[in-house]
Amino acid sequence: MQNLKLLLLILAMSTALISCGESGPGSEKAAVDIIDNAGLIISVDPSFEALVPAEANIQKLAGGFAFTEGPVWHNRQEHLMFSDLRNNAIHIWDDENGLQTFIQPVFEGESDTESVGSNGLNIDSEGRLLLMEHGNRQVSRVEPDGGERTVLVDSYRGKRLNSPNDSAWHSNGWLYFTDPPYGLAGLEDDPARELDYNGIYRLSPSGEIQLLDRDQTRPNGIAFSPDEQTLYVANSDAENKVWYAYDVVGNGIIGNPRIFYDANDQNEIGAPDGMKVDVDGNVFATGPGGVWVFNRDGVHLGTIKPNEVPANVAWGDDGSTLYMTARTGLYRVKLNTRGVIP
């Protein structure tokens, strides 16, 4: 009898260990506990409801993070990946498994700032994850298993980048990215800063880096229009809260910078940050108080306001779900429009 009880105990412990086992690289499966109606939908223009239904349900998917950023939907793996910048981690989320940790730490070493992890994430044509790294001040690529990491670029003309922030693909294969100073403790005055500007760059498939613009004060979120004739770049400067639009000409050079929308009269928390564009050219851009929705002419149609101010967004699922990384939480909302997933 004692042997039988011992055998049953061993079997029970084995079952418990299996049920709590790892479900992703370096992570444990977390229970899915979704909170509905976690925000507000504010319509400004009658055309807004064609994009965002008035009864849209903003859902909070997970919380307890330090500062969420850089979401991207991985089509091949059918899950969302996002950064927890100040916890130095990259997480995975899907409906079946909930939250898993993919990489932690992203940055190893000493730093004077807490913003040492990755910021914007992207996916390349082979399904590999691209990281805009603050602590390491580089753009890197990680293999699907979370193992080998390859540095794609960490300097321009022999000087270290500030802290790559966000990126967007052009169909010609070049990766366009922004490089503000947010990964440096002293920002523009940090003694480790080597470039005396905050640039917008592009990186070729062969590894060539080109400076496209150095005149924005704090370039941040970045996205192309569907026809790739316009590049939008958010300027996240508290002293100049605007979104810029550039013409894309020739082989992908940008020019004719102009203000797409000026938010300097806004007092809510937040500044122009991450953004995405839907298939019809409407811009979904995080800014003061929420996700601002503009048509292609720069008319503010309405705002999606999760319970926390979002810093970045990504298309997910079938392309009609907008995922939002917002301070300590991860949110999503189902829309009447959709965007292209990289």
Protein Blocks (a to p, Z undefined) as FASTA:
>chain_A
ZZmmmmmmmmmmmmmmmmmmcfbehiacddddddehiacdddfbfklmmmmcfklccddf
bghifbdghiacdfklopacdddfknopacdddfklopadfbdcfbgcddfbfblbccdd
cddfkopacdddfklopaddddfkopaccdfbfceehiacfbdfbdcddfkopacddddf
klpmklmmlmkbmbfcdcdddddfkopacdfbfkbfbdcbdcddfklpaccdddfbfklc
cddddddehjopaehiacfbdcklpcbecddddddddfkopacdddehiacdddfkopaf
bdcddfbdcfbdcdehjopaccddehjaccddddfbdcddZZ
